[in-house]
Amino acid sequence: MSDGTFRNRDYAQQLKIFKGLCFGKIAPTDIDAFLDFNNEVFIFIETKHGTSKLPFGQKLALERLCNACNDAGKRSFVLVAHHDSDGDIDVAGIPVTEYYYRGQWLKPKEPKNVRQAIEILKCK
């Protein structure tokens, strides 16, 4: 996947079953994408369909992960982007609807897609 595409579409479409990995109210969550820019800037990306919101547990996990990275001296961000596609999703082109940085959830001041947001954040 070094060029951003999947080598094996069939494997990418397999559903992962986490039923045996629940511990009380604690259950696994996923992260749709992660980028590491020279061990200095970390960007976590979560995509949602339509008007879906981050579930509480996933939001908390992403916040804690981002905070831990920031505490370790890495500039870290969580980008949440929404799409309406029922097919393949070109993540670079979908709009960022909110982002997390230094303990705060913020809305973009002006519309940016995922690629545009990353271009700005990786350089600051």
VMD Tcl script that draws the C-alpha trace (Angstrom):
set ca {
  {0.00 0.00 0.00}
  {2.97 2.33 -0.36}
  {1.24 4.29 -3.12}
  {-2.02 4.71 -1.18}
  {-3.87 1.86 -2.89}
  {-4.55 -1.63 -1.59}
  {-2.61 -4.55 -2.97}
  {-5.45 -6.96 -2.31}
  {-8.98 -5.54 -2.37}
  {-10.52 -8.81 -1.16}
  {-8.49 -8.75 2.07}
  {-9.22 -5.07 2.60}
  {-12.95 -5.78 2.49}
  {-12.87 -8.47 5.17}
  {-14.76 -7.52 8.33}
  {-12.84 -7.89 11.56}
  {-14.83 -9.46 14.40}
  {-13.78 -8.19 17.83}
  {-16.44 -9.99 19.87}
  {-13.85 -11.85 21.96}
  {-11.95 -8.65 22.73}
  {-14.58 -6.81 24.78}
  {-13.76 -6.21 28.44}
  {-16.85 -4.92 30.19}
  {-17.62 -1.61 28.49}
  {-14.20 -1.50 26.83}
  {-14.15 -2.62 23.20}
  {-11.65 -2.17 20.35}
  {-11.91 0.82 18.06}
  {-10.33 1.49 14.72}
  {-8.45 4.37 13.17}
  {-8.99 4.85 9.46}
  {-5.57 6.33 8.75}
  {-2.37 7.43 10.46}
  {0.45 9.55 9.07}
  {3.86 10.09 10.68}
  {5.86 13.02 9.34}
  {9.49 12.45 10.40}
  {8.53 11.45 13.96}
  {7.55 15.10 14.53}
  {3.92 15.42 13.39}
  {1.37 12.65 13.81}
  {-2.02 12.84 12.10}
  {-4.85 10.42 12.85}
  {-7.80 10.36 10.45}
  {-11.31 9.09 11.09}
  {-13.95 9.08 8.36}
  {-17.67 8.98 8.98}
  {-20.60 8.46 6.64}
  {-23.30 11.10 6.34}
  {-24.02 12.80 9.63}
  {-22.61 10.01 11.82}
  {-20.75 11.20 14.86}
  {-17.77 9.68 16.61}
  {-19.06 7.28 19.27}
  {-18.07 8.35 22.79}
  {-15.52 5.57 23.28}
  {-13.83 6.12 19.93}
  {-13.68 9.87 20.51}
  {-12.17 9.36 23.97}
  {-9.60 6.88 22.61}
  {-8.54 9.27 19.84}
  {-8.29 12.16 22.29}
  {-6.14 10.13 24.68}
  {-3.90 8.89 21.89}
  {-3.43 12.40 20.52}
  {-2.81 13.83 24.01}
  {-0.23 11.13 24.79}
  {1.62 11.92 21.57}
  {1.52 15.65 22.32}
  {2.77 14.98 25.87}
  {5.69 13.08 24.32}
  {6.62 16.15 22.28}
  {4.96 15.19 18.98}
  {2.55 17.63 17.36}
  {-0.50 15.44 16.95}
  {-3.89 15.95 15.38}
  {-7.08 14.00 14.85}
  {-8.99 14.86 11.68}
  {-12.62 13.83 11.30}
  {-13.98 13.91 7.77}
  {-17.45 13.10 6.47}
  {-18.50 11.57 3.16}
  {-21.71 10.40 1.51}
  {-20.20 7.66 -0.66}
  {-21.55 4.11 -0.74}
  {-18.55 3.02 -2.82}
  {-14.85 3.64 -2.61}
  {-13.88 6.79 -0.71}
  {-11.14 9.13 -1.91}
  {-10.19 10.23 1.58}
  {-7.92 13.04 0.36}
  {-10.88 14.88 -1.17}
  {-13.51 14.67 1.57}
  {-14.14 17.66 3.84}
  {-12.71 17.87 7.35}
  {-15.63 18.63 9.64}
  {-13.70 18.84 12.91}
  {-10.24 18.30 14.31}
  {-8.63 17.75 17.69}
  {-5.45 19.48 18.83}
  {-4.04 20.26 22.27}
  {-7.10 19.17 24.19}
  {-9.72 20.88 22.02}
  {-12.15 19.87 19.32}
  {-12.32 22.62 16.73}
  {-14.16 23.30 13.48}
  {-12.16 24.47 10.46}
  {-12.43 28.24 9.98}
  {-12.81 27.71 6.25}
  {-13.61 24.54 4.30}
  {-10.67 22.19 3.78}
  {-10.48 18.67 2.48}
  {-8.26 16.09 4.18}
  {-5.31 16.65 1.84}
  {-5.44 20.43 2.25}
  {-5.65 20.14 6.04}
  {-2.66 17.80 6.16}
  {-0.59 20.08 3.91}
  {-1.18 22.90 6.40}
  {-0.67 20.88 9.61}
  {2.49 19.04 8.59}
  {4.31 22.29 7.88}
  {3.43 24.31 10.98}
}
mol new
graphics top color blue
foreach p $ca { graphics top sphere $p radius 0.5 }
foreach p [lrange $ca 0 end-1] q [lrange $ca 1 end] { graphics top cylinder $p $q radius 0.2 }
display resetview
